[in-house]
Amino acid sequence: MKVSELISKLQSLPSNADVLCYTEDENFQLKGDFFRLLDIEDIIISEASKIRINGRPSLKLEKNKDSEPHVLISVITDF
């Protein structure tokens, strides 16, 4: 999702509503749960290159000829 898409979606919602993230990814769930809530801690921008490490998506956080700006949303499991 691009920043413009996120802004557009958020602008259509009540401005005083809490924003939480959730995942149904079984790798993040606690045993017996169907989803996991995540609270947004911070939003930053960082130069990085998208890479895969052992087949898993990752970022190489450095500025080089292949890097691009990425908006990173830091989430925590408590709120």
C-alpha positions as CSV (number, residue, x, y, z in Angstrom):
1,M,0.0,0.0,0.0
2,K,1.3,3.4,-0.9
3,V,1.1,6.5,1.4
4,S,-1.5,8.1,-0.8
5,E,-3.7,5.0,-0.6
6,L,-3.4,4.9,3.2
7,I,-4.2,8.6,3.6
8,S,-7.2,8.3,1.3
9,K,-8.6,5.3,3.3
10,L,-7.9,7.0,6.7
11,Q,-9.5,10.3,5.6
12,S,-12.8,8.5,5.0
13,L,-12.9,7.3,8.7
14,P,-13.7,9.2,11.9
15,S,-10.6,11.3,12.8
16,N,-10.9,10.5,16.6
17,A,-11.0,6.7,16.1
18,D,-8.1,4.6,17.5
19,V,-6.0,2.9,14.8
20,L,-4.9,-0.7,15.6
21,C,-3.4,-3.3,13.4
22,Y,-4.3,-7.0,13.5
23,T,-3.0,-10.2,11.9
24,E,-4.5,-13.6,11.3
25,D,-1.1,-14.9,10.4
26,E,-0.6,-18.1,12.4
27,N,3.1,-17.2,13.0
28,F,2.0,-14.2,15.1
29,Q,-0.9,-15.7,17.0
30,L,-0.7,-16.9,20.5
31,K,-1.9,-20.5,21.0
32,G,-5.7,-20.7,20.7
33,D,-6.1,-17.3,19.2
34,F,-7.6,-16.5,15.8
35,F,-5.9,-13.1,15.5
36,R,-3.5,-10.8,17.2
37,L,-3.9,-7.1,17.9
38,L,-1.0,-4.7,17.4
39,D,-0.8,-1.1,18.4
40,I,1.0,1.5,16.3
41,E,4.0,2.8,18.2
42,D,5.7,5.0,15.6
43,I,5.9,5.8,11.9
44,I,9.3,6.6,10.3
45,I,10.8,6.8,6.8
46,S,14.0,4.9,6.0
47,E,16.1,4.2,2.9
48,A,16.1,0.5,2.3
49,S,16.2,-2.3,-0.4
50,K,13.7,-5.1,-0.4
51,I,15.5,-8.4,-0.1
52,R,14.8,-12.0,0.9
53,I,16.8,-13.9,3.5
54,N,16.3,-17.6,3.4
55,G,13.2,-17.0,1.3
56,R,11.6,-14.6,3.9
57,P,10.9,-11.0,3.0
58,S,13.2,-8.5,4.6
59,L,14.8,-5.0,4.2
60,K,18.4,-4.0,3.9
61,L,18.3,-0.7,5.8
62,E,20.9,1.4,4.0
63,K,21.1,4.1,1.4
64,N,22.6,2.8,-1.9
65,K,21.9,2.8,-5.6
66,D,19.1,0.2,-5.2
67,S,17.4,1.6,-2.1
68,E,14.2,3.5,-2.0
69,P,12.4,5.4,0.8
70,H,10.1,3.1,2.8
71,V,7.5,4.2,5.4
72,L,7.9,1.9,8.4
73,I,5.2,1.5,10.9
74,S,6.5,0.2,14.2
75,V,3.9,-1.9,16.1
76,I,3.8,-3.4,19.6
77,T,1.7,-6.1,21.1
78,D,0.5,-4.0,24.0
79,F,-1.6,-0.9,24.2
